Amino acid sequence: MMQRGGRDRLRRPPVERGAAWLVAHGNRRLRYLGAVKNNAWLHTRAAALNLRTLVNLGLTRTDDAWPLVPAVA
């Protein structure tokens, strides 16, 4: 049986990486006053990071469609 520390060690790096991307480049502090504006900023930032990841994985626009073409390694 795998110990708890071993299981957590497998899941933690991707979660930590995602949190690091969110706070990169001076984004450690909230910019706006109010939860609504900060929530909108967080969702926009997360969407931008997700889009960047998809583009790096091969997302392209072709004839008004967005097929995910696997990158050749």
C-alpha positions in Angstrom: 0.0 0.0 0.0 1.4 3.4 -1.0 1.9 5.9 1.8 0.1 9.2 1.9 3.3 11.2 1.3 4.0 9.3 -1.9 0.5 9.8 -3.3 0.6 13.5 -2.5 4.1 13.9 -4.0 2.7 12.8 -7.4 -0.2 15.2 -7.4 1.4 18.3 -5.8 3.9 19.4 -8.6 1.2 20.1 -11.3 -1.0 22.0 -8.7 2.0 24.1 -7.5 2.9 24.8 -11.2 -0.6 26.1 -11.9 -0.5 28.3 -8.8 2.9 29.6 -9.8 1.7 30.6 -13.2 -1.3 32.5 -11.7 1.0 34.7 -9.5 3.8 35.1 -12.0 4.9 38.6 -13.2 3.7 40.7 -10.4 0.3 39.1 -9.9 0.7 38.2 -6.2 -1.5 41.0 -5.0 -5.1 41.8 -6.0 -5.4 44.8 -8.3 -8.9 45.9 -7.7 -11.2 46.7 -4.8 -14.1 44.4 -4.5 -14.7 40.7 -4.9 -16.6 40.9 -8.2 -13.7 42.7 -10.1 -11.1 40.5 -8.6 -13.1 37.4 -9.4 -13.4 38.6 -13.0 -9.6 39.2 -13.2 -8.9 35.8 -11.8 -11.1 34.1 -14.4 -9.6 36.1 -17.2 -6.1 35.3 -16.1 -6.9 31.6 -15.9 -8.5 31.6 -19.3 -5.5 33.4 -20.8 -3.1 30.8 -19.3 -5.3 27.9 -20.5 -5.4 29.4 -24.0 -1.6 29.8 -24.0 -1.2 26.1 -22.9 -3.6 25.0 -25.7 -1.7 27.0 -28.3 1.6 25.5 -27.1 -0.1 22.1 -27.5 -1.0 22.8 -31.1 -4.3 24.7 -31.2 -4.7 26.5 -34.5 -7.4 28.3 -36.3 -8.5 26.8 -39.7 -11.6 27.8 -41.6 -13.4 29.2 -38.5 -12.6 26.1 -36.5 -10.1 25.5 -33.8 -8.7 22.0 -34.2 -6.1 20.8 -31.8 -3.3 19.4 -33.9 -0.7 17.5 -31.9 2.8 19.1 -32.1 5.4 16.9 -33.7 8.0 16.1 -31.0 
